[in-house]
Amino acid sequence: MSEPALTREVIEMAPKVLLHEHLDGGLRPETVLELARDIDYHGLPTKDPVELREWFIADAPGSDLVRYLEGFRHTTALMQTKEQLHRVASESALDLARDGIVYAEVRFAPELHLQRGLKLDEVVEAVLEGFAHGTQQATLEGRTIVVRAILSAMRQANESEEIAALAVSFRDHGVCGFDIAGPEDGFPPTEHLRAFHLIQREDFHMTIHAGEAFGLPSIWEAVQFCNAERLGHGVRIVDDIKHVGDSYELGRLANYVRDRRIPLEVCPTSNVHTGAAKSLATHPIEVLRQLRFRVTLNTDNRLMSGISLSTEFENCAATFNWTLADMEWFTLNAAKSSFYQFDQRLAMINTVIKPGYAALRSL
């Protein structure tokens, strides 16, 4: 049986798994405007939803991480109450389900949502309740999704150990892991060893932003000192890969990451917008796929990059000539790499993902 063409319709119908998505980078522009109106917030560059959507997308020539992060000043300002957090989380879960995502791990930094008096645990509770509500709304629409949270600590701050303990305290209530985020350069992961050791002692899960804006030393520290289970982005591992003639030579770190099957949470469009890659066509994801690293495809920030996971697959498929088999490979990588319990991962793969792709092949 021949593979069906990887059209937008097929991509949207295919079951998908998302491992790297920031809650404060996935708001609906209409929600941003309504939340701003509700609290009389005047910081937005425009009140037109179409113009605002375009403003948030940091894809102008010369865009870099600083420009990319500018939009978060507005979104986090509008996520400071239980009601705001609940709404954003609920809409996030519903929007992901509408995009055909069957499992998602969405991360956020609780310490960024305390400006109006919330406590850390209240922030987490509001987000988890929002995810539950959005999941219920998706069910009413005939869509099934599991959404779990990853708590991020900001690497330029000193709250990582407290956030790690917070993540562990909610491990049975919807939080599945711990992460550090923020600027890599000048803030190495080894500055947060106490937090990572806490996670390890508690037999919990961690992923570390590494190898996006900074290179191999960030990845090396995350893997060898912090024992990262996954790498957030991780695309700079390509700096340890040489193209020689018709083949590739892997350095010791690249070989180690591939041999250990350490998952890479790759976000191509975001990488282009932040300057981590010059273009989609030159993005290293295709080389990493060909070399069979444990690559997963992700959105990072849907609002700031103007994408969904479906459009990310569509754009990459058009650029790299991916097939449905390639899309299934990425999806299975993500499912296998998730912080879902093993038996639940296996059930998702065998009862949702593989049957979903088999059904597409029979169309």
C-alpha positions, 0 to 999 in steps of 0.5 A: 500500500502506497503512503498517502501524501502528507497534505495538511488534511492528513497532518491534521488528522494524524495523532500527534505528541507535543513535548515542548510548549510554553504556556505563556507563549501559546495564548490566543491573540483575542484572549490577550486583548480581552485580558488586557481590557479586563485589567486596563492594561495599556502596554500592547502595541495594538488593539487589533487582533490581526495586527496583534497576531502579526506583531507577536510573530518575531520573524522579521529580518534580523530577529533574535532571541531578544526580539523573540522574548519581547512578547512574553513581557505582555503575556506574563503580565496578563497571567497573574490571577487564578482566573487568568491562568485558568483561562489560558491553560484551559484554552491551551488544552482545547487548542492543542486537542483541536490540532490533533494532539493526543498528549502534551507536556506544557511548561511554565515558570510559576515564579513569573506569575506572582505579581498580584499576590498568588503563591507558587502552589496557587499558580500551579493549582490554577494551571492544572485546573485549567488543563482539566477544564480544557480537556473536558471541553475537548471531550465534549467536542469528541477529541481526546487529549492528555495534558500534563505540566512541566514546571520551569525554573528561570536559570538567571534566578535563584529559585530552582531548588524551590521550584523543583520541590514544588514540581515533586509535590504536585507529581501525583496531580498533573505535574510530570517533570522539572525544567530550567529555562531562560538565557543559556549564555552565562547561566550554565545548568551546573548552577542549579545542581541542587535542584537537579539532585533533588529531582533525582533523589525523588525519582522524578523527571527532568528536561533541560533547555540546552543547545539552543542559544548556546553551544556544546558546553551547555549540552555537555553540562546538562547531560554529564553533570545534571543527568538530563533525561531530555534536551530542550532544543538541543540542536547545537549538537550539530556543532559536534557533527562534521560533514565529510564527503557523502557521510557524517562524522560524529564527535564524542558528545554527539555519539554519546547523545545518540547512543544513549537515545537522549531525546531532542525537543526540536522546535525548528520555526522557533529556532529560525525566529530566535536566530539559532538557525538561519532558515528552515531549509538549513535547520539541522533537524533533517541531518539529525533525522537521517542520523537517527538521533531521538528527534521530536518535533515541537512548537515552543511558542505557538503565538510567538512563531505563528504556528501549530504542531500541524503547520510545523509538520507541514512546513518541514514536510514540504522543506525536507520531503518527509512522508507519513512514515517520517511523521509517524517516526517523529510522533513515536519518538515523542511518545517514547520520550514523554514523562508518561508512565511506561504502561500508559505510554505503551497503551497510547502508542498501541491503541491511539498512535499506531492505529491512527496512522494505520487508518490514514494509510487505508484512506 
